[in-house]
């Protein structure tokens, strides 16, 4: 009876091992099937990283190597954080509205104009800025900007995502 009990334990172990191996090998496939980032999250991530780069460029005591390193940080670094911030900050209907906007050519064009506001090298014209006013006056857009800007709590999540790359750029490393 003891031999039979031991044999059934050994027979079960390979099955359990095969099950664990199967799960381990399929995990990357599950991760690969994660939903793609929204156009809204991509736009907000791009704006966040661009603002960070502009801030570093305008810092007078930034080392050239530090600036060059930060210039290489991709917006994709904070896309997941932005996706989470947006999900926490906007209702499902608001997310849908923003996604329609940021996935449209017109929305992308208006957002690009908005991003040029205050750009000294490539300023938007007065007529272009007039076009952007509806974007700025939108309640949902204002809510989105508030959630994803440097002055928001969402910025902490985005900064946590980008911090490992910023540490590599530090002149003290």
C-alpha positions in Angstrom: 0.0 0.0 0.0 2.9 2.4 0.8 4.5 1.7 -2.5 1.2 2.5 -4.3 0.9 5.8 -2.3 4.4 6.8 -3.2 3.9 6.0 -6.9 0.7 8.1 -7.0 2.7 11.0 -5.5 5.4 10.7 -8.1 2.8 10.4 -10.9 1.1 13.6 -9.7 4.4 15.6 -9.4 5.2 15.5 -13.1 1.6 16.7 -13.9 1.9 19.5 -11.4 5.4 20.4 -12.8 4.0 20.4 -16.3 1.1 22.6 -15.2 3.5 25.1 -13.6 5.8 25.0 -16.6 2.8 25.6 -18.9 1.6 28.6 -16.8 5.1 30.1 -16.7 5.6 29.8 -20.4 2.2 31.2 -21.2 2.5 34.3 -18.9 4.5 36.3 -21.5 1.7 35.6 -24.0 -0.9 36.9 -21.6 1.2 40.0 -21.0 1.7 40.5 -24.8 -2.1 40.5 -25.1 -2.5 43.4 -22.7 -4.8 46.1 -24.2 -2.9 48.8 -26.1 -2.4 52.1 -24.5 -5.1 54.7 -25.3 -4.4 57.6 -27.6 -5.2 59.8 -24.7 -2.6 58.2 -22.5 0.0 58.5 -25.3 -0.8 62.2 -25.8 -0.6 62.9 -22.0 2.6 60.9 -21.7 4.2 62.8 -24.6 3.2 66.1 -23.1 4.5 65.1 -19.6 7.9 63.9 -20.9 8.2 66.9 -23.3 7.5 69.3 -20.4 10.2 67.5 -18.3 12.7 67.9 -21.1 11.9 71.6 -21.5 12.3 72.1 -17.8 15.7 70.4 -17.8 16.8 72.3 -20.9 15.9 75.6 -19.2 17.8 74.8 -16.1 21.0 76.8 -16.2 23.2 74.5 -14.2 22.2 71.2 -16.0 25.2 69.3 -17.3 25.2 68.7 -21.1 25.5 65.0 -20.5 22.5 65.1 -18.2 20.5 67.0 -20.7 21.5 64.6 -23.5 20.5 61.6 -21.3 17.1 63.1 -20.5 16.5 63.9 -24.1 16.6 60.2 -24.8 13.8 59.3 -22.4 10.9 58.1 -24.4 7.3 59.1 -23.7 6.4 55.4 -23.6 8.1 55.3 -20.2 5.1 56.9 -18.6 2.2 55.7 -20.8 1.1 53.0 -18.3 1.1 55.5 -15.5 -0.9 58.0 -17.5 -3.4 55.2 -18.5 -3.9 54.5 -14.7 -4.2 58.2 -13.9 -6.8 58.7 -16.6 -8.8 55.7 -15.4 -8.7 57.0 -11.8 -9.6 60.6 -12.8 -12.2 60.4 -15.5 -15.5 58.5 -15.8 -15.9 55.9 -18.5 -17.9 58.4 -20.6 -15.3 61.1 -20.2 -12.5 58.6 -21.1 -14.5 57.7 -24.3 -14.9 61.4 -25.1 -11.2 62.1 -24.7 -10.2 58.9 -26.6 -12.4 60.0 -29.6 -10.7 63.4 -29.5 -7.1 62.1 -29.2 -7.6 59.4 -31.7 -8.8 61.8 -34.4 -6.6 63.8 -36.8 -8.4 67.0 -35.7 -7.8 66.3 -32.1 -4.1 65.5 -32.6 -3.7 68.7 -34.7 -5.4 70.9 -32.0 -3.3 69.2 -29.2 -0.1 69.9 -31.2 -1.2 73.6 -31.5 -1.9 73.7 -27.7 1.5 72.2 -27.0 3.1 75.2 -29.0 1.5 77.7 -26.6 4.4 79.6 -25.2 6.9 78.0 -27.5 9.4 80.8 -28.2 11.0 79.0 -31.2 7.8 77.9 -32.9 4.9 79.9 -31.5 1.4 79.4 -32.5 -0.3 82.3 -34.3 -3.2 84.2 -32.7 -5.5 82.5 -35.2 -4.2 79.0 -34.2 -4.6 79.9 -30.5 -8.2 80.9 -31.2 -8.8 77.5 -32.7 -7.5 75.9 -29.5 -9.8 77.7 -27.1 -12.6 75.1 -27.3 -10.0 72.5 -26.3 -8.9 74.6 -23.3 -12.5 75.4 -22.3 -13.7 71.8 -22.3 -14.6 70.7 -18.8 -13.4 67.1 -19.5 -10.2 68.3 -21.1 -9.5 70.6 -18.1 -10.1 67.7 -15.8 -7.7 65.6 -17.8 -5.0 68.3 -17.8 -5.4 68.8 -14.1 -5.0 65.0 -13.5 -1.9 64.6 -15.6 0.0 67.9 -15.2 3.2 68.4 -13.1 1.2 70.1 -10.4 -1.2 67.1 -9.9 -1.0 64.0 -7.7 -1.0 62.0 -10.9 2.4 63.5 -11.5 3.7 61.4 -8.6 2.7 58.2 -10.4 4.3 59.4 -13.7 7.5 60.5 -11.9 7.7 57.1 -10.2 7.6 55.5 -13.6 10.3 57.8 -15.0 12.6 57.9 -11.9 14.8 54.9 -12.7 15.7 56.6 -16.0 16.3 60.0 -14.4 18.6 58.3 -11.8 20.8 57.1 -14.7 21.0 60.7 -16.0 22.2 62.1 -12.7 25.7 63.7 -13.0 26.6 62.1 -9.7 26.4 58.6 -11.1 
